[in-house]
Amino acid sequence: MKVKLLTIISFLTYQLSISQTEKLLHGKVISNNNPLNKVEVINKTAKTSTRTNDLGEFSILVQAKDSLLFFSKDYFFTRLKITQANIDQNNVTVNMSIKAEELEEVLVTNIKIDKVKSSQKDVDEIKFTKDNQSLQKYTGVYDGTITNGVDFTRMGTGVLNLFKNDNAELKKKTERTDFKKLITASIPLTFFTKDLKLNPDQVDLFIDFCDADPRSKKLLDNNNILTTMDFLYSKNEIFKKL
């Protein structure tokens, strides 16, 4: 009786160890029957990742109940929960949907300009004022100015200041929005609501919170989905405490 019991326990232990062993899963990512290259395939559970080749094929170590995430800039985020059937079949196909082309927001402002009304008296007064200011008209001495001429020095200074202000504003705006663009392009909204357990109205505030961290700038230089997700996970813990 003891021998049979030990045999059963050994068998169950062996089966459990087999079921918990990682297996190499092969698969293919397509869209409209076309293979997708360079799709980021991430095992969220094991925190490993790989990419598809020119034929859309990939291989990654998995266990049953692992969660695979599929990222591509031009396609909607896709999630796959691994089952034992997937591992036994060892040939999964993931179909990704392409995003609709997004257009830049254009702000059109309708400006109405009232016509300037002037009388002949106003015209005469303007002409008289100009004549009084003209030294050449009454003395015949040329003072070096051009009547009704353009003040190039003043105009140049204004243009230069305008350029400097626009350049500074553009730089500030770019630094402020690049991280948000990275998050919008690579991380779906469901990641914040389902994985990070954030309310939809907290997502923008959370992204601003992450953007304030100097480490977020490093993600722009080394754009890696897995690294970005780890950064968001760590910031989420601090965000919830605050």
C-alpha positions in Angstrom: 0.0 0.0 0.0 2.8 2.4 0.9 4.6 1.5 -2.3 1.5 2.3 -4.4 1.0 5.6 -2.5 4.7 6.6 -3.1 4.3 5.7 -6.8 1.2 7.9 -7.2 2.9 10.8 -5.4 6.0 10.5 -7.6 3.9 10.4 -10.7 1.8 13.5 -9.7 5.0 15.3 -8.8 6.5 14.4 -12.2 3.4 15.6 -14.0 3.4 18.8 -12.1 7.0 19.5 -12.8 6.4 18.9 -16.5 3.4 21.2 -16.6 5.4 24.0 -14.9 8.4 23.7 -17.3 8.6 26.4 -19.9 8.1 25.3 -23.4 9.2 27.0 -26.6 6.1 28.3 -28.4 6.2 29.0 -32.1 3.7 31.3 -33.7 3.0 33.8 -36.5 1.6 37.4 -36.5 -0.5 38.5 -39.5 -2.9 41.2 -40.6 -5.3 40.6 -43.5 -3.3 37.4 -44.2 -0.1 39.4 -44.6 2.9 38.6 -42.2 3.9 41.4 -39.9 7.6 42.1 -39.3 9.2 43.5 -36.1 6.2 43.1 -33.9 7.2 43.2 -30.3 6.1 39.9 -28.6 6.2 40.2 -24.8 5.7 37.5 -22.2 4.2 39.7 -19.5 4.3 36.9 -16.9 7.9 35.9 -17.4 9.0 39.4 -18.4 10.8 38.3 -21.6 10.4 39.5 -25.2 11.2 38.8 -28.8 10.3 40.2 -32.3 8.8 38.7 -35.4 10.9 38.1 -38.5 10.2 39.0 -42.1 7.7 36.1 -42.3 5.9 37.2 -39.2 7.2 34.2 -37.2 8.3 34.2 -33.6 9.4 31.8 -30.9 9.2 32.5 -27.1 9.3 30.4 -23.9 5.9 30.1 -22.2 4.0 28.3 -19.6 0.2 27.7 -19.4 -1.6 30.8 -18.2 1.2 33.1 -19.3 0.0 36.4 -20.9 1.5 37.4 -24.2 1.3 41.0 -25.5 1.8 42.0 -29.1 2.8 45.6 -29.9 3.3 47.4 -33.2 3.1 51.2 -33.8 0.6 51.0 -36.7 -1.6 48.2 -35.2 -3.9 47.8 -32.3 -2.5 46.2 -29.1 -3.3 42.5 -28.9 -3.3 40.2 -25.9 -3.1 36.3 -25.8 -3.7 34.1 -22.8 -1.6 30.9 -23.2 -3.4 27.7 -22.7 -2.1 24.1 -22.5 -3.8 23.5 -25.9 -1.6 26.3 -27.4 1.5 24.7 -26.0 0.5 21.3 -27.3 -0.4 22.6 -30.7 2.8 24.8 -30.8 1.6 26.8 -33.7 -0.5 29.9 -32.8 -1.6 32.6 -35.2 -2.3 36.1 -34.0 -4.2 38.5 -36.2 -3.6 42.2 -35.5 -5.9 45.0 -36.8 -4.4 48.1 -38.4 -5.1 51.5 -36.9 -6.9 54.1 -38.9 -4.7 56.9 -40.2 -4.7 59.8 -37.6 -4.7 63.4 -38.8 -3.0 66.2 -36.9 -5.5 68.4 -35.2 -6.2 71.6 -37.2 -7.6 74.7 -35.5 -9.4 77.0 -37.8 -10.3 80.4 -36.4 -12.7 82.7 -38.1 -11.5 86.3 -37.7 -13.7 89.1 -38.7 -11.9 92.4 -39.3 -13.9 95.6 -39.4 -13.2 98.1 -42.1 -11.3 101.2 -41.1 -13.3 104.3 -41.9 -11.5 107.6 -42.4 -12.6 111.0 -43.6 -10.8 113.5 -45.8 -10.0 115.5 -42.6 -8.2 112.6 -41.1 -6.1 112.1 -44.3 -5.2 115.8 -44.3 -4.1 115.7 -40.7 -1.9 112.7 -41.3 -0.3 114.3 -44.3 0.3 117.5 -42.4 2.0 115.6 -39.5 4.3 113.8 -41.9 5.2 117.0 -43.6 6.1 118.7 -40.3 8.4 115.7 -39.4 10.2 116.0 -42.8 13.3 118.1 -42.4 14.1 117.9 -46.1 10.7 119.3 -47.2 11.2 122.7 -45.4 15.0 123.1 -45.3 16.1 121.2 -48.4 18.7 119.3 -46.2 18.7 115.5 -46.6 18.6 114.0 -43.1 19.5 110.4 -44.2 16.0 109.0 -43.7 13.7 107.6 -46.4 10.2 109.0 -46.5 7.7 106.3 -45.6 10.7 104.0 -45.4 10.9 100.7 -43.5 12.7 100.6 -40.2 14.8 97.5 -41.0 16.6 97.5 -37.6 13.4 97.5 -35.7 11.8 94.9 -38.0 14.9 92.7 -37.8 15.0 92.9 -34.0 11.3 92.0 -33.8 11.7 89.0 -36.1 14.7 87.8 -34.2 12.9 88.0 -30.9 9.9 86.3 -32.4 12.1 83.5 -33.7 13.7 83.1 -30.3 10.4 83.0 -28.5 8.9 80.6 -31.0 12.0 78.4 -30.8 12.0 78.3 -27.0 8.3 77.6 -26.9 8.7 74.9 -29.6 11.5 73.3 -27.6 9.6 73.4 -24.4 6.5 72.0 -26.1 8.5 69.2 -27.7 10.1 68.2 -24.5 6.8 68.2 -22.8 4.9 66.1 -25.4 7.5 63.6 -26.7 7.0 61.2 -23.8 3.2 61.4 -24.1 3.5 60.7 -27.8 5.7 57.7 -27.0 3.1 56.4 -24.5 0.2 57.0 -26.9 1.9 55.2 -29.8 3.1 52.2 -27.8 0.9 51.6 -24.8 -2.8 51.0 -25.1 -5.4 52.5 -22.7 -6.4 49.0 -21.5 -2.9 48.6 -20.0 -3.5 51.5 -17.7 -7.1 50.5 -16.7 -6.6 46.7 -16.5 -3.0 46.1 -15.7 -2.3 49.3 -13.6 -5.8 49.4 -12.2 -6.2 53.1 -12.9 -9.5 54.9 -13.4 -9.8 56.3 -17.0 -9.9 59.9 -15.5 -6.6 59.2 -13.8 -4.6 58.1 -16.9 -3.6 61.6 -18.1 -2.6 62.7 -14.6 -0.5 59.5 -14.2 1.2 60.1 -17.6 2.1 63.7 -16.5 3.4 62.3 -13.2 5.7 59.9 -15.1 6.7 62.6 -17.6 8.0 64.7 -14.7 10.5 62.0 -13.8 13.9 62.6 -15.6 14.1 58.9 -16.2 11.3 59.2 -18.7 13.7 61.1 -21.1 15.9 58.0 -21.2 13.0 56.0 -22.6 13.0 58.3 -25.6 16.6 57.5 -26.4 16.1 53.7 -25.9 12.5 52.9 -27.0 11.8 49.5 -25.6 8.3 48.3 -24.8 9.3 46.1 -21.9 11.5 48.8 -20.4 8.7 51.3 -20.7 6.2 48.9 -19.1 8.5 48.3 -16.2 9.0 52.0 -15.7 5.2 52.5 -15.7 4.7 49.7 -13.2 7.3 51.2 -10.8 5.8 54.7 -11.1 2.3 53.3 -10.5 3.2 52.1 -7.1 4.5 55.5 -6.1 1.5 57.2 -7.8 -1.0 55.2 -5.8 0.7 55.9 -2.5 0.5 59.6 -3.2 
